[in-house]
Amino acid sequence: MMAWPRIAGACLTSLAVLGCRGSASTPHRAAAQGVLHATAPAWPDTVGWRVDSTPELVLGKVDTDLQSSPPGQAFSDVRGAVRLSDGRIIVAEATTQELRVFDSTGTYLGAWGRRGGGPGEFRGLDGVFVLPGDTVITRDLETDRITDFDSSGSVVTTFEIPRDEVFGATSGSGILSRPADLRDYSLGMHPPHLQPILILGRNGRVRTALGRYPTQGRDEVQASRINTTVPFVFSVGSLSSSQGAVVAIGDPDSTHMITLFQAMDAQPKRIAWPLPGVRHSAEDLAAWKDRVAPPPSPAMTGRFAEVARLARQLAERTIPGLPVPDALPSFDRLEVDGNGNVWAEDYPSATLPGNRWEVFDSTGTWLGHVAVPRMKKVYQIGRDFILGINYGKKYGEPQITLYRIRRTAMP
């Protein structure tokens, strides 16, 4: 199978064959009662939180070339990163199938795990999450395993789960997931449909269901003799995030709601998106096309340039036949921070940059806007930091970046 480059959103992807779950009784949550509406942020424009414009720490930065980079700093295929309470940063590097550990200054301390099939070993490392107390949880796609490490890197437990989409982990080592959907991977258009988002226990069984949410609309087309997924124009699908006991699930396409679960036995809150809808323009469509299939850059050579060229050709051929919504999605990313606040990034448009986030507190109150430096992906928002990934301009190497949050006003 061919994999399109994961440079700017990775929306063009090869079809991955996933396993499915057997039938089981599912304890569903009651529907959220009422909707929280806000017409103005609680913070005046002159106060609020501020994120530094320059990173406090960069991992993966090379001065001359990739071969002479410091130990552990040459990343190739990063699948996640988290920061522990003592400042250490754990980076999941899939090329070497290991968790690389750095101290708070960026010094490489060593690695947890390695390639293999035994306890604490990986064959398809794909995701790393952290729980209060610095329990580090990893996902292995090849072995369908979840592995818990303690703060010293020792394996606590390993258990198998169904081959689901995994969004994160919750207190008690619950796994936030959505079942794999195999029923309609065939050529043709597939509109969004509702799929449950679940909390799985350590035995892989459903602990609770958090409701049903729309998937991303897509078109299955044939390219290079395989089925390849092309997303519907401006389609995001549901977004999920968790930290500690808090889970947030957002629907930026249809209901424009964020559902906030603060505890599994408490009634969830529904937050109505507070900003008006934005109609798309020709500039928005051009920018979206560049996100899902960036044109080859002059710096690209060999296989990378060829893959980018093929992806662009596929997009140019397919996108004109896809449905286009009347308005842009409300938001593009969703994160729960270390205080239980919910951050949602405004969907980028020709009139609104894509690095402004709306922040809601644990009661669902709209606090205000926070400008965040542009990152390809945000992995974690803590109490006073944001951790994510960018790519170097010279070599295109992954770089883990940490920015400090200055809290000049508290809710």
N, C-alpha and C positions, 0 to 999 in steps of 0.2 A: 504494500500500500504506500501511496505517496502522502507525505505530510506537508501541508503548507506551512510557511514560516510563521512562528509565533512572535512577530516583531511588534505589531501595533494593534493588539486586541485579539488576534488569532481567531477571526470569525470564519475564515474558510478553512475547514478541517476535513481530513479523510474520515470515512466511515469507520468507526471502531465497533467491533463485535463484542457485545456485553452479555453477561449471564443474567438470568432473571430469578426472582424469588418465588418460592412455592407459596401456596395460599396459607394464610394464617389470620386468626382473628385480630382485628386492629382496634385498640381503644381510641376512638376519635375524640378530640377536644370539642367542647361546645363552641358555637360561633360567638365571636366577640360582640358585645352589646354596645350599641352607640358608636358614634364617630366623633373624634376630636377635631374641630376645625379651628384654624387660626388665620387671622387676616393681617397681622403685623407681628414681627419678631419682638421678643421680650427685650432684647438688647437694642439700645439706640445705636445709630451708625458710628458714633464716636468711641464706643467701648465694645468689648468682646474679646474673644480669644484671637491670638495671632500666631501664625506658624512662621518660623524663620525662613528667609528666602534662600539661604545657603545651608547645605547639610552640615550637621555636626559630625557625622561619620560616614565614610564611603568605603565599602568593601568591594574588592574587585578592580580597583583603580590601578592601572599599569602606567609606568612612566616612559618606557622605551618600546618593548614588545611583549607579547603574551608569554614567550618562553622565559623571560627574565623577571617575571612578576614574583612578588614575595610568596613564601610558602602558604598554600591553601587559598590564595587570592585569585587564581585563574579559574573563573567559573565558566561553564559551558551550557548547562541545561538546568537552571535553577527551578525547583518545583515548590518553593515556599521558604519563608524565613520568619522567625519569631524572636522576640527579646524576652529574657528571663528577668526576674525581679532584681537580681544582682548586676544587671547590665550586660550579661553575656548574650551573644546573638548566635542562634542556631540556623544554619543555612542548609537546606536539603538540595544536594547536588546529585542529579540523576545519572550523570555520565559515569561517576565513580561509585554510585550507590552508597552514599554515606551522608551523615549529618556532620557538617563542619562547624566547629565551635570556636568562637572568637571572644576575647574579653571586651570590656567596655571601651577600650581604646582602639580596637581593631586588630590586636595581636592574635595570630592564629595559635590556638591551644591544642589542637588535635581533632580527631574525628570519632564519632560514635557510629558503630555499625560498619558494614562492608558488604560487598557483593556475595551472595550465597543464599541458601535456603534455611539456615538454622535460626535459632532465636537471636533477635537483634540484627539479622542480616536481611538484605533486600535484593529483589530481582526487578522490581518495577516501582521504585520509590516515587511517590506522587502526592506530596502534601505533608505539611507539618503544622501542628497546632499546639497551643500551650494552655494549661488549666491553672487556676490558683494553686499555689504551692509548688509551681514550676514542674509539674508533670508534663512531659513532652509526649505528644501522641503523633504517630506517623501512619501513613497509609501506603500499602504495597499493592499495586494493581495486578501484578502477575500472580501473587499468591493469595489475593483476597484477604490480606491480614491487616489487622490493626495492632501496633506494638506500642506499649507504654514504656517510657524511660523515666527514671527519677532524675533529680537535678545533677547527679554525679555521672549519668550516662549508663547506669545499670538497667538492664531489662527488668521491668516489674511484672508484666504479663503480656501475653500475645493471644489474640483470638481472631477467628475468621468472621467476616461479615459477607452478606450478599454483594455481588459486584454492582453497587449503586454509585450514583453521583454523590460524593461526600463534600459538604460545605464547611464543616467545622466540628468542634467537640464542645460538649457542655459539661457542667459540674457533675461529678459522678461517673465520668468517662462515657457519657452518652455520646452517640455519634449522630450529627445532623446530616440527613441524607435524603435523596429522592430516588425512588426505584428506577432501574434501567428500563427503558421503553424500547422494545424490539418490534412492536406490532406493525409499524408502518415504515420501516426502512426500505423503501422501494422508490423507483424513479417516479417523479412527479412532485407536485406541491403538497405540503402538509401544513395546514393552518394550525395555530396554537390550540392546545387542548389542556384540560386540567389534569394535573398529576399531584399525588399527595406528597407532602414533605413530612418526614418522619424523624423521630428520635429512636435510635437503635440501642439496645442494651449490649452488654459484654458477650452475650451468647448469640448476637446477630439477630435476635428477634425484636419485633416492634415493641418499644416501651410505650410510646404514645404517638398519635398523629396530630399534626398541627394545622390540618386543613388541606384543601386542594387549591393549587395555584397554576396559572397558565405557563405552558412551555413557550419556547421561542419558535415562531413560525420559520419554516425552512423549505427549501427546494432541493430535492435529490436529483442530481444530474450526473451524467457519465463523463468522466475525464480520465484519459490514460487507462481505459478499460476497467475502471473501478467507479463505484458510486461515491460521490463527493457531496458534502453538505454546503449549501450556500444559504445564509440567513435571509429572511425577508428584510426588505429595506426598513431601517430604523427599528426593527424588532429586537427587544431585549429579553423578554420573558421574565419570570420571577427571579428575584435576587434574594439571597439568604446570607446571614452572618450571625455569629454567636461569640460570646465571651463570658466566661463564668456561667452563671445560671440564666443569662439574658439571651434571648433569641429574637432577631428581627427578620421579617419576611416582607419583601416589597413587590408590588405589581406596578411598574412604571408605564405599562402599555395600555391597560384597559381601565381598571378601577382607580389607578393612581393613588393607591393606599399603601401604608406601611403598617403591618400588624406586629405589635410588640408584646412578647411573652417574657415576663419578669421572673416567673416561677411556674413550674409545671402544674401546680395546684391552684394558680391564681387566674382570674379572668383576664384575657388578653385585651390590649387597647388597640383601636384602629385609628390611625392618624391620616387625615386627609391631606394630600399634598397642597401646601399653602400658596404656591405660585401659579399664575394663569398659564394655560396651554400656549404653545408657540407653534405657529404654522411653519412648515419647512419651506426653504427656498432652494434655488438652483445651487447656491453656494453650499448649503447643507448637504445636498445630495452628492456633490463632488467631494466634500470632506469625508462623508461616510464611505464612499468608494475607496478613498485613500486609506481609510482605517482598516477596512476588511481585506484589501488587496493593494498594499503599497506598491507603486511602480518601482522597478529596479533603480537603485541609486548608482551613481558612477563608481562608488567604492565597492560595489558587489562584483564578484568575479566567480567564474566556474559554476558549480552546482547551485550556489545560493542565487546567483543572477538568473539562472535558468528556471528555478522553481518560482521565483518572484515573477518572472515574465509569464510563465504558464498560468499562475494564479490571477494575474491581471487580465490575461486574455479570457479566462473563464468568467471573471466578473463582468467584463465588457459584454460578453455574449449572453449572460444569464440575467443580469440585473434589469434590463429594459422590459422583461416579461414578468417581473415580480410586482405584487401589489404594493402600493405606497400609501401609508395612512395620511389622514388629513393634518394631523399634528404630530410633533415630535414626542417621544417618551418624556415623562416627567423627570426621571433621574436615571443615572447610568451605573452607579456603584452604590453599595450599601455596606456599612461597617458599624459594629458595636464597639465602643471604646472601653477602656479600663474602668470607667466610672458608671457604665451602664447607659451612657448616652448613645443615641443613634445618629450616625452621620450618613447623609445621602448626597452624592455628587450631582449637581445640576447637569442635565443632558447638554452636551456642547451644541451650540448653534452659531449661526453667523453673527448674532447679536449678543450672545452670552458665552464667555469662555468656559471650557470644560473643567476648570480647576477651582470652581467655587462650590463649596459644600454647605448644605443646610444641616443644622444641628438641632436635635430634639432631645429633651431630657427624659428621665425615667417616667415622668408623669405624662409624657406626650406633648409637653409644651414646646412650641417652636422658639428656640433661643435666638437664632440669627444665622448670618452667613460667616463662613471662614474660608479665606483664600488659601489653597494648598498648592505648593510647587508641583509642577507637572511630573507625574510618574506613570510608567506603563501599567503598573499594578500596585495597589496598596495591600500589604499583607497583614498589618496590625496597627491599630491605633490604641496607644496606652493612655495612662493618666496624663502624661506630659510629652509624648513623642508620637511620631508617625513613621512607620517602617515600610519601605516599599522597594521597587526595583526600577532601574533605568538601564539604558544601554550606552556604552561609550561611543563617542562620535568617531573615533579613529578606527577602532577595530570591531565595533559592534558588540563588545563583550558585556555580559550582564554585570551590573553594579548594584549592590544592595546599599540603599541610602537611608539614613535616619535624620529626621528633622525634629527640632524641638518645638513644642507647643508652649506659648507664653499665655498664661491665663490671667488676663488683665481685669476680667470681670467674671464673677461666679454667678450661676443661676440662683 
